[in-house]
Amino acid sequence: MKKHYLFFIILIVGGLFFGLSHRVYGYGIVFISDIGPTNIQTGYTVNGILIIEGHCFGDVSNMETFHPIINFGEAPPPHASAPDEPLEGEPCICVPRVDSTWDDQTIIRCSYNFSHTYTRSGTFTVTPKGSSSSVIGSSPAVDFTGSPETVYVTAASIPTPHGNDLNPLVATGTAELIRQLTDRIFIYFSALAVLFVIIGGFTILTAAGSPTQVTKGKKIVLFTIIGYALILLARGIALLIVKILGINVTF
């Protein structure tokens, strides 16, 4: 019996020794290439390339698998910290030569595109990361990190309304408000003047020889012209006053 126990102990110790002495050693280097733009407004997207450089060597024909990970530095609500995000794409697989050493290690380089749209303003750190595994399909915790890049995000500017917008009463001061009001009044009275001239002309054309209707139509046209002339005069006087006072308002 003792011989059997001794035999099993020798097998276990031998297996452990063989497993520890025959393995693949690997490590990864990760960095960001061609990131941009790095000065943006909220709602804009940053693009770039994450590159993993995998190194491996060993004395058996095995492989080391590297997985790309990135952290964009922006925490989505309701999270307090930015999460690590695995990038899509095939893992970076490094297969060493048999009985290779540190001096003749195998090096493989893989690249992964990434993009991120920032929704908040601030200064964010984009950090490239990676994980390694000797088993295809597994993705352990991050075990190597590269040099970060900084992205500056400012709040998107809101267009300032002008007098031509739907709301005519949006103004930056009293003078600007008066200008916008007079512009709208001038447009409305101009439209009314055209309408009354048409009505007067139509009245004359349909008078059928009636002196009363002809006189009525002429008065409509005449009074409309006089009224519109007074509006033009008032607008000209206002423009003259603005120029004399040196007010920076364009009519």
C-alpha positions in Angstrom: 0.0 0.0 0.0 2.8 2.3 0.9 4.3 1.8 -2.5 1.1 2.9 -4.2 0.9 6.1 -2.1 4.5 6.8 -2.9 3.9 6.3 -6.6 0.9 8.7 -6.6 2.9 11.4 -4.7 5.7 11.1 -7.3 3.2 11.5 -10.1 1.6 14.6 -8.5 5.0 16.3 -7.8 6.2 15.4 -11.3 3.1 16.9 -12.9 3.4 20.1 -10.9 7.0 20.4 -11.8 6.3 19.8 -15.5 3.5 22.3 -15.5 5.5 25.0 -13.8 8.5 24.5 -15.9 6.7 24.3 -19.2 4.5 27.4 -19.7 4.1 30.5 -21.8 5.2 33.9 -20.4 3.6 37.0 -21.8 3.1 40.7 -21.2 1.3 43.5 -23.1 2.0 47.1 -23.9 -0.9 49.3 -24.8 -1.1 52.9 -26.1 -3.3 55.3 -28.0 -2.6 56.5 -31.5 -4.3 59.2 -33.6 -6.8 60.4 -31.0 -8.8 63.5 -32.0 -10.1 66.0 -31.7 -9.1 66.6 -28.1 -10.8 70.1 -27.8 -14.5 69.7 -28.4 -17.9 70.8 -27.3 -20.6 68.6 -25.7 -22.3 66.4 -28.2 -19.2 65.9 -30.3 -17.3 62.6 -30.8 -13.6 61.7 -30.1 -12.1 59.0 -32.3 -8.8 57.2 -32.1 -6.9 53.9 -32.3 -5.9 51.7 -29.4 -2.9 49.6 -30.1 -1.8 46.5 -28.1 1.7 45.1 -28.5 1.8 41.6 -27.2 5.0 39.8 -26.1 5.3 36.1 -25.4 7.9 33.4 -25.0 8.1 29.9 -23.5 9.1 26.3 -24.0 5.8 24.9 -25.2 3.5 25.6 -28.1 0.8 27.6 -26.3 -0.6 31.1 -26.7 -1.2 34.3 -24.8 -4.4 36.2 -25.5 -4.6 40.0 -25.0 -7.9 41.9 -24.8 -8.3 45.7 -25.5 -10.0 47.8 -22.9 -10.5 51.6 -22.7 -11.7 54.1 -20.1 -13.1 57.4 -21.5 -13.1 59.2 -18.2 -16.8 60.1 -18.4 -19.1 58.5 -15.9 -22.6 57.9 -17.3 -25.4 58.7 -14.8 -26.0 57.4 -12.2 -22.5 56.0 -11.9 -19.9 57.9 -9.9 -16.9 56.7 -11.8 -16.1 56.0 -15.4 -16.3 52.3 -16.3 -13.7 50.3 -18.2 -15.1 49.4 -21.6 -13.9 46.4 -23.7 -13.4 47.2 -27.3 -15.0 45.2 -30.1 -12.8 43.0 -32.3 -10.8 39.8 -32.2 -8.4 39.4 -29.3 -4.7 39.9 -29.9 -3.2 36.4 -29.9 0.5 35.8 -29.4 2.0 32.3 -30.2 5.6 31.9 -29.1 8.2 29.7 -30.7 8.9 26.5 -28.9 11.7 26.8 -26.3 11.9 30.5 -26.9 13.4 32.9 -24.3 13.2 36.5 -23.4 15.9 37.3 -26.0 13.9 35.7 -28.9 10.3 36.4 -27.8 7.5 36.8 -30.2 5.9 40.2 -30.7 2.5 40.9 -32.2 0.7 44.2 -32.7 -3.0 44.6 -33.0 -5.0 47.8 -33.5 -8.6 48.7 -32.4 -10.7 51.7 -33.4 -12.7 53.5 -30.8 -15.1 56.5 -30.5 -16.9 58.2 -27.7 -19.5 61.1 -27.7 -19.1 63.3 -24.6 -22.3 64.6 -23.1 -20.8 66.6 -20.3 -18.3 69.4 -20.1 -15.0 69.1 -18.3 -11.5 67.6 -18.6 -11.5 63.9 -19.2 -8.7 61.3 -19.2 -8.8 58.6 -21.9 -6.8 55.6 -20.6 -5.9 52.6 -22.7 -5.8 49.3 -20.8 -5.5 45.6 -21.5 -5.8 42.2 -20.0 -4.1 38.9 -20.8 -5.0 35.3 -20.6 -3.7 32.0 -21.6 -7.2 30.7 -22.5 -9.1 31.9 -25.5 -12.4 33.4 -24.6 -11.6 34.5 -21.1 -11.2 38.1 -20.3 -9.6 38.6 -16.8 -9.2 41.9 -14.9 -7.1 44.7 -16.3 -3.4 43.8 -15.8 -1.6 46.5 -17.9 -2.3 50.2 -18.5 -0.9 52.7 -21.0 -0.2 56.4 -21.0 -3.5 58.4 -20.9 -4.6 61.2 -23.2 -6.5 64.3 -22.1 -9.7 65.5 -23.8 -11.1 69.0 -23.1 -14.9 69.4 -23.5 -16.7 72.7 -23.2 -20.5 73.2 -23.1 -22.0 73.6 -26.6 -22.9 77.2 -27.3 -26.6 78.1 -27.7 -27.3 80.3 -30.7 -28.3 83.8 -29.7 -31.8 84.8 -31.1 -31.9 87.7 -33.5 -34.6 90.0 -34.7 -35.3 87.7 -37.7 -36.3 84.8 -35.4 -39.9 83.8 -34.7 -39.9 85.9 -31.5 -39.5 89.6 -32.5 -39.2 90.8 -28.9 -35.9 89.1 -28.1 -33.4 91.9 -27.8 -30.2 92.7 -25.9 -31.3 96.3 -24.9 -33.9 99.0 -25.2 -32.6 100.4 -28.5 -32.6 96.9 -30.0 -36.1 96.2 -28.8 -37.4 99.5 -30.3 -35.6 98.6 -33.6 -37.3 95.2 -33.7 -40.7 96.6 -33.0 -40.4 99.4 -35.6 -39.3 96.8 -38.1 -42.3 94.6 -37.5 -44.7 97.6 -37.6 -43.2 98.8 -40.9 -43.6 95.4 -42.4 -47.2 95.1 -41.3 -48.2 98.6 -42.5 -46.4 98.0 -45.8 -48.5 94.9 -46.3 -51.7 96.9 -45.4 -50.7 99.7 -47.8 -50.5 97.3 -50.7 -53.8 95.7 -49.7 -55.6 99.1 -49.6 -54.2 100.2 -52.9 -55.6 97.0 -54.4 -59.0 97.6 -52.8 -59.0 101.2 -54.1 -58.1 100.1 -57.6 -60.7 97.3 -57.5 -63.3 99.9 -56.3 -62.5 102.2 -59.3 -62.6 99.3 -61.8 -66.0 98.1 -60.6 -67.6 101.5 -60.3 -69.5 101.0 -63.5 -69.5 104.7 -64.3 -70.7 105.7 -60.8 -68.9 108.9 -59.8 -69.4 108.1 -56.1 -67.6 104.8 -56.4 -64.8 106.3 -58.5 -64.3 109.1 -55.9 -64.3 106.5 -53.1 -61.7 104.4 -54.8 -59.4 107.4 -55.5 -59.7 108.5 -51.9 -58.7 105.0 -50.7 -55.6 105.0 -52.9 -54.7 108.7 -52.0 -55.1 108.3 -48.3 -53.1 105.0 -48.4 -50.3 106.7 -50.2 -50.3 109.6 -47.8 -50.3 107.3 -44.8 -47.5 105.2 -46.1 -45.5 108.3 -46.9 -45.9 109.4 -43.2 -44.7 106.0 -42.1 -41.6 106.3 -44.3 -41.0 109.8 -42.9 -41.3 108.6 -39.4 -38.8 105.8 -40.1 -36.4 108.3 -41.6 -36.7 110.6 -38.6 -36.0 107.7 -36.3 -32.9 106.7 -38.3 -31.7 110.3 -38.2 -32.1 110.5 -34.4 -30.2 107.2 -34.0 -27.3 108.5 -36.1 -27.2 111.9 -34.3 -27.1 110.1 -30.8 -24.6 107.6 -32.0 -26.7 104.6 -31.0 -25.3 101.4 -32.5 -28.5 100.0 -34.0 -29.0 99.0 -37.6 -32.4 99.7 -39.2 
